[in-house]
């Protein structure tokens, strides 16, 4: 009999912000998403608590290379010596040789903050990585996993549809929805972080997810959500608002673009929250602050990199 578990990885010390998933079949397991190196003890504890031997973890899957999804993959593979990492080809490349990944993130955060957020990152042996192509299937102990490339958030992103669970592990392609807002309600909003945001592709990715016929999405940020057709409408509305805000950037001086876009991202979140009768408190905005900043950075970066949105 199969079992399914959501693991709170407590990213950046916060509860219910980032999740990993554990699927168990007859004592064998698959882990989807690893978060950072700091999260691996929590994932290993979940594996042990559910009576799975680490030698019987057979696959570890990451949706894309962003470090809050894949930064701990190398260490989890070390602890699960028989596991194979399944990844998008562009993700696999940077996990086998993470030097550019580390250099880029360190330049953004600085060495001290990089280590605090992500810990150590080591190369993964090439022979322990399997690249999954778009539309490829993996049959595993009664599950049929379909790998679907989903651009928009990142061009190295895929989602995984599990036919047995009739659910999709969406990474960042189906937005963010935190369950611990103060009034006990939730809403969903798109994630447009640097450096590959593309509104048109992001909307297409939502349609690919809906096209599976799934009735649940397993978000990395955070946890399973149902009623996905309703949330898809909100995500597309949010992406359209982001696109519209980008078209306004041509009239904004370069030095003011980030603050302008942060105000637009907050406005987008406010609209989506109010549409779901969510009243955002000061504490909620404190939780959402990092997403506001990163989403705004991604939108400004995409605008300055290309004029295809205009």
ChimeraX attribute file (.defattr): number of C-alpha atoms within 10 A of each C-alpha:
attribute: neighborCount
match mode: 1-to-1
recipient: residues
	/A:1	6
	/A:2	13
	/A:3	12
	/A:4	14
	/A:5	15
	/A:6	18
	/A:7	25
	/A:8	23
	/A:9	27
	/A:10	17
	/A:11	19
	/A:12	15
	/A:13	11
	/A:14	11
	/A:15	15
	/A:16	19
	/A:17	21
	/A:18	25
	/A:19	28
	/A:20	28
	/A:21	25
	/A:22	20
	/A:23	18
	/A:24	21
	/A:25	16
	/A:26	11
	/A:27	15
	/A:28	18
	/A:29	26
	/A:30	21
	/A:31	23
	/A:32	25
	/A:33	28
	/A:34	32
	/A:35	27
	/A:36	27
	/A:37	22
	/A:38	23
	/A:39	27
	/A:40	20
	/A:41	14
	/A:42	16
	/A:43	24
	/A:44	17
	/A:45	12
	/A:46	18
	/A:47	22
	/A:48	12
	/A:49	10
	/A:50	16
	/A:51	12
	/A:52	18
	/A:53	15
	/A:54	19
	/A:55	13
	/A:56	17
	/A:57	25
	/A:58	18
	/A:59	21
	/A:60	24
	/A:61	24
	/A:62	29
	/A:63	29
	/A:64	25
	/A:65	23
	/A:66	19
	/A:67	19
	/A:68	23
	/A:69	24
	/A:70	25
	/A:71	30
	/A:72	24
	/A:73	27
	/A:74	23
	/A:75	21
	/A:76	24
	/A:77	22
	/A:78	11
	/A:79	16
	/A:80	19
	/A:81	14
	/A:82	14
	/A:83	23
	/A:84	18
	/A:85	26
	/A:86	20
	/A:87	26
	/A:88	25
	/A:89	16
	/A:90	14
	/A:91	22
	/A:92	23
	/A:93	16
	/A:94	16
	/A:95	25
	/A:96	17
	/A:97	15
	/A:98	19
	/A:99	13
	/A:100	11
	/A:101	16
	/A:102	20
	/A:103	12
	/A:104	12
	/A:105	16
	/A:106	15
	/A:107	10
	/A:108	11
	/A:109	13
	/A:110	12
	/A:111	13
	/A:112	10
	/A:113	13
	/A:114	16
	/A:115	15
	/A:116	12
	/A:117	18
	/A:118	22
	/A:119	15
	/A:120	16
	/A:121	21
	/A:122	16
	/A:123	14
	/A:124	21
	/A:125	13
	/A:126	13
	/A:127	9
	/A:128	15
	/A:129	22
	/A:130	16
	/A:131	15
	/A:132	20
	/A:133	15
	/A:134	14
	/A:135	11
	/A:136	13
	/A:137	17
	/A:138	13
	/A:139	10
	/A:140	13
	/A:141	12
	/A:142	10
	/A:143	17
	/A:144	17
	/A:145	21
	/A:146	22
	/A:147	24
	/A:148	25
	/A:149	21
	/A:150	29
	/A:151	23
	/A:152	22
	/A:153	28
	/A:154	22
	/A:155	18
	/A:156	20
	/A:157	25
	/A:158	28
	/A:159	28
	/A:160	27
	/A:161	25
	/A:162	20
	/A:163	16
	/A:164	10
	/A:165	14
	/A:166	14
	/A:167	22
	/A:168	27
	/A:169	27
	/A:170	26
	/A:171	29
	/A:172	27
	/A:173	30
	/A:174	32
	/A:175	25
	/A:176	22
	/A:177	22
	/A:178	21
	/A:179	19
	/A:180	15
	/A:181	19
	/A:182	14
	/A:183	13
	/A:184	9
	/A:185	15
	/A:186	17
	/A:187	22
	/A:188	21
	/A:189	26
	/A:190	28
	/A:191	25
	/A:192	30
	/A:193	22
	/A:194	17
	/A:195	16
	/A:196	18
	/A:197	23
	/A:198	22
	/A:199	24
	/A:200	15
	/A:201	17
	/A:202	26
	/A:203	24
	/A:204	16
	/A:205	23
	/A:206	24
	/A:207	16
	/A:208	15
	/A:209	24
	/A:210	17
	/A:211	9
	/A:212	16
	/A:213	13
	/A:214	18
	/A:215	15
	/A:216	19
	/A:217	22
	/A:218	23
	/A:219	24
	/A:220	33
	/A:221	24
	/A:222	24
	/A:223	23
	/A:224	18
	/A:225	16
	/A:226	13
	/A:227	10
	/A:228	17
	/A:229	15
	/A:230	9
	/A:231	20
	/A:232	21
	/A:233	13
	/A:234	22
	/A:235	25
	/A:236	21
	/A:237	18
	/A:238	24
	/A:239	22
	/A:240	16
	/A:241	18
	/A:242	22
	/A:243	18
	/A:244	14
	/A:245	19
	/A:246	22
	/A:247	14
	/A:248	14
	/A:249	20
	/A:250	14
	/A:251	8
	/A:252	12
	/A:253	10
	/A:254	11
	/A:255	8
	/A:256	10
	/A:257	21
	/A:258	22
	/A:259	14
	/A:260	17
	/A:261	25
	/A:262	21
	/A:263	16
	/A:264	19
	/A:265	26
	/A:266	19
	/A:267	16
	/A:268	21
	/A:269	22
	/A:270	16
	/A:271	18
	/A:272	20
	/A:273	19
	/A:274	12
	/A:275	12
	/A:276	13
	/A:277	13
	/A:278	18
	/A:279	17
	/A:280	18
	/A:281	12
	/A:282	10
	/A:283	11
	/A:284	15
	/A:285	15
	/A:286	11
	/A:287	16
	/A:288	16
	/A:289	14
	/A:290	11
	/A:291	21
	/A:292	24
	/A:293	18
	/A:294	18
	/A:295	24
	/A:296	28
	/A:297	21
	/A:298	22
	/A:299	30
	/A:300	26
	/A:301	18
	/A:302	22
	/A:303	21
	/A:304	13
	/A:305	11
	/A:306	9
	/A:307	11
	/A:308	9
	/A:309	13
	/A:310	12
